[in-house]
Amino acid sequence: MGGHDKVDLVTVDGIHLGGRWWKASETTARTGPSRTAAVLVHGFSGGQNDAAIVALARDLQGAGVDVLTYDARGHGRSEGVCGLGSTEHADVAAAVAAASCAQSVVLVGVSMGAIAVMTYLTRPVQDAAGAQVSGAVLVSAPARWRMRPSPVGLATLLVTRTRLGRYVAARHLGVRVAEGWIVGESLESRVKRTRVPVAVVHGLADRLLAPSHGQWLEAASTSSAAPFRLELVKGMGHGPDAAGRPAIIEALQWVLTAPTTTPGR
């Protein structure tokens, strides 16, 4: 299996992001029809060094896919503050530009990362010159800003919406949350304007976002001509855990073979 190399990304608004390439071995990569790069966009409480993100990157790497991971703004060794998906599309654009040397680029967004991915895909102007995105895989994606009424959901609300919560996030999660972040347009609305294939993988055991989020996205996708696929995974929680990773890899392979309705973005 190939190794991994550090890479520095710079966003259009001047934020420096720390990233890493996970290169597939030449032997493994040649088993596919073309060289594919996956841009892996983590969620709010994680980062590129999160165990689940590392495991997914390694699984994708083992499947012959080059993987680009990075710490989103306000996370890890990256600059800036976290906007809960409202500003992270610029991070995605910088990563897509870095991955545009590949023949196919697939965006894999986890939770908050799914918001960043869909915001990038549905912006009216192209953020990364020369980049061709084949499609997206959304993992544990919030169709609406509506979490389960559970301790996990309440903790997430407090951490992102209160001064004490932001302090706790910075000190214990390593996440610097912007004070005035906005919710923005929902994924349920954005998926209607998507022009590339989108696959959603959601866990039936997700304690933060109910499976209905995936079903809402599926219902909304009927307004788009782009291919859409929903996979509800038994035993999968929130994010790319061991139960969900095989379904994520299968979803990425589906994206690469699904017909596109409009070239580019």
C-alpha positions in Angstrom: 0.0 0.0 0.0 1.2 3.5 -0.7 2.3 6.0 1.9 1.0 9.5 2.8 2.5 12.9 2.4 1.7 16.3 4.0 0.3 19.0 1.8 -0.6 22.7 2.6 -3.7 24.2 1.1 -4.6 27.8 0.8 -8.3 28.9 0.5 -9.6 31.8 -1.6 -10.0 33.8 1.6 -6.4 33.2 2.6 -6.8 30.5 5.2 -4.0 28.0 5.4 -5.1 24.4 5.8 -3.0 21.4 6.8 -3.6 18.3 4.6 -2.3 14.9 3.7 -2.2 12.7 0.6 -2.9 9.0 1.0 -1.5 7.6 -2.3 -2.7 4.2 -3.4 0.0 1.8 -4.6 0.6 1.8 -8.3 -0.4 -1.9 -8.5 -3.8 -1.3 -6.7 -4.6 1.9 -8.5 -4.2 0.2 -11.9 -7.0 -2.3 -11.2 -9.5 0.5 -11.8 -10.5 2.1 -15.1 -8.8 5.4 -14.2 -7.0 7.2 -11.4 -9.5 8.4 -8.9 -8.9 10.9 -6.0 -11.3 11.2 -3.1 -11.4 14.5 -1.1 -12.4 13.4 2.4 -14.1 16.2 4.3 -14.5 15.5 8.1 -17.2 16.5 10.5 -17.4 19.1 13.3 -15.8 17.2 16.2 -13.2 15.4 14.2 -10.2 16.2 12.0 -8.0 14.4 9.5 -6.3 12.6 12.4 -9.6 11.3 13.8 -9.5 7.5 14.0 -12.6 7.0 11.9 -11.3 9.4 9.2 -7.9 7.7 9.1 -9.6 4.2 8.9 -11.8 5.4 5.9 -8.8 7.0 4.2 -6.8 3.7 4.5 -9.8 1.6 3.3 -10.2 3.9 0.2 -6.4 3.8 -0.3 -6.5 0.0 -0.2 -9.3 0.1 -2.8 -7.0 1.9 -5.3 -8.2 5.4 -4.6 -5.8 8.4 -3.9 -7.2 10.2 -0.8 -6.8 13.8 0.2 -7.6 14.6 3.8 -7.3 18.0 5.6 -8.2 19.8 8.7 -11.0 22.1 8.0 -10.7 25.7 9.2 -10.7 26.0 12.9 -9.5 22.4 13.3 -6.2 20.9 14.1 -3.2 22.6 12.4 -5.4 24.7 10.1 -6.0 28.4 10.6 -9.3 30.2 10.9 -12.5 29.4 12.8 -15.2 26.8 12.2 -18.4 28.1 10.5 -20.3 24.8 10.9 -20.4 24.4 7.2 -21.3 28.0 6.3 -17.7 28.9 5.2 -16.1 25.5 4.7 -17.0 25.3 1.0 -13.9 27.5 0.5 -11.9 24.7 2.1 -13.4 22.1 -0.2 -12.6 24.3 -3.2 -8.9 24.5 -2.2 -8.8 20.7 -1.8 -10.5 20.1 -5.1 -8.0 22.3 -6.8 -5.2 20.3 -5.3 -6.8 17.0 -6.4 -7.6 18.2 -9.9 -4.6 16.4 -11.3 -6.6 13.1 -11.0 -8.8 11.9 -13.8 -11.8 11.7 -11.4 -12.5 13.5 -8.2 -15.2 12.4 -5.8 -16.1 14.4 -2.7 -16.8 12.5 0.5 -18.4 14.7 3.2 -19.1 13.5 6.7 -21.8 15.3 8.7 -20.7 19.0 8.7 -18.4 18.0 5.9 -21.4 17.0 3.8 -22.8 20.6 4.2 -19.5 22.0 3.0 -19.5 19.6 0.0 -23.0 20.4 -1.0 -22.5 24.1 -0.6 -19.4 23.9 -2.9 -21.3 21.8 -5.5 -24.3 24.2 -5.7 -22.6 27.6 -5.6 -23.4 29.6 -8.7 -19.7 30.2 -9.6 -17.0 27.7 -9.9 -14.5 28.1 -7.1 -11.6 25.9 -8.4 -10.4 26.5 -11.9 -10.0 23.3 -14.0 -11.5 21.0 -11.4 -13.9 18.3 -12.6 -15.9 16.7 -9.8 -17.5 13.4 -10.7 -19.9 13.4 -7.8 -20.3 13.2 -4.0 -20.8 10.7 -1.2 -22.6 12.2 1.8 -22.1 10.4 5.1 -24.4 11.0 8.1 -25.6 14.2 6.4 -28.1 16.6 8.1 -30.9 17.3 5.6 -32.2 19.9 8.0 -30.8 21.6 11.1 -32.8 19.2 13.2 -31.1 16.7 15.6 -32.5 13.9 17.8 -33.8 15.2 21.2 -31.0 13.3 22.9 -28.0 14.0 25.2 -25.8 14.0 22.1 -28.0 16.4 20.3 -28.3 18.8 23.3 -24.5 18.7 23.8 -23.9 19.6 20.2 -26.3 22.5 20.4 -24.6 23.9 23.6 -21.1 23.5 22.1 -22.0 25.4 19.0 -24.3 28.0 20.2 -23.1 29.2 23.6 -19.9 31.0 24.8 -19.2 28.3 27.3 -19.7 25.7 24.7 -17.3 27.4 22.3 -14.7 27.4 25.1 -15.2 23.7 25.8 -15.0 23.0 22.0 -11.7 24.8 21.8 -10.2 23.4 24.9 -11.3 19.8 24.7 -12.2 19.1 21.1 -9.6 21.3 19.5 -12.2 23.2 17.4 -12.4 27.0 17.3 -16.0 27.9 16.6 -16.9 31.2 15.0 -19.2 33.3 17.2 -21.5 34.5 14.5 -21.9 31.4 12.3 -25.1 31.0 10.4 -27.2 27.9 9.5 -27.6 28.8 5.8 -29.5 26.8 3.2 -30.4 23.3 4.0 -29.0 20.2 2.2 -32.6 19.2 1.5 -32.9 22.4 -0.6 -29.4 22.1 -2.2 -29.8 18.6 -3.4 -32.6 19.7 -5.7 -30.0 21.8 -7.6 -27.2 19.2 -7.8 -26.0 18.3 -11.3 -23.6 15.4 -10.4 -24.4 12.0 -8.9 -24.9 12.0 -5.1 -24.9 9.0 -2.9 -26.0 9.2 0.8 -24.9 6.7 3.4 -26.7 7.0 6.7 -26.7 4.8 9.8 -29.8 3.3 11.3 -28.1 3.5 14.7 -27.1 7.2 14.4 -27.7 8.8 17.8 -27.4 12.4 16.4 -29.3 12.4 13.1 -32.2 10.1 12.6 -32.4 8.0 9.3 -35.2 10.3 8.2 -32.5 12.8 7.2 -31.4 10.4 4.5 -35.0 9.8 3.5 -35.7 13.6 3.3 -32.7 14.0 1.0 -33.9 11.1 -1.2 -37.4 12.7 -1.5 -35.8 16.1 -2.4 -33.6 14.5 -5.0 -36.7 13.8 -7.2 -36.6 17.5 -8.2 -33.1 17.0 -9.6 -32.2 15.2 -12.9 -28.9 14.0 -11.3 -28.6 10.4 -10.2 -29.2 9.8 -6.5 -28.7 6.8 -4.2 -29.6 6.2 -0.5 -28.1 3.5 1.6 -29.4 3.0 5.2 -26.8 0.9 7.0 -27.8 -1.4 9.9 -25.5 -1.0 12.9 -23.9 2.2 11.6 -23.8 5.1 14.0 -22.8 8.7 13.2 -19.9 8.9 10.8 -17.7 6.4 9.0 -17.5 3.6 11.6 -16.6 0.0 10.8 -20.2 -0.8 9.9 -20.5 2.0 7.5 -17.1 2.0 5.7 -17.9 -0.8 3.2 -21.1 1.0 2.2 -19.1 4.3 1.7 -16.6 2.6 -0.6 -19.5 1.0 -2.6 -21.2 4.4 -2.8 -18.0 6.0 -4.2 -17.8 3.3 -6.8 -21.4 3.9 -7.8 -20.7 7.6 -8.2 -17.9 6.8 -10.6 -20.2 4.7 -12.8 -23.5 6.7 -12.5 -24.4 8.8 -15.6 -24.0 12.5 -15.3 -26.7 14.8 -16.7 -24.6 18.0 -17.0 -20.8 18.0 -17.6 -18.8 19.7 -14.9 -20.6 21.7 -12.3 
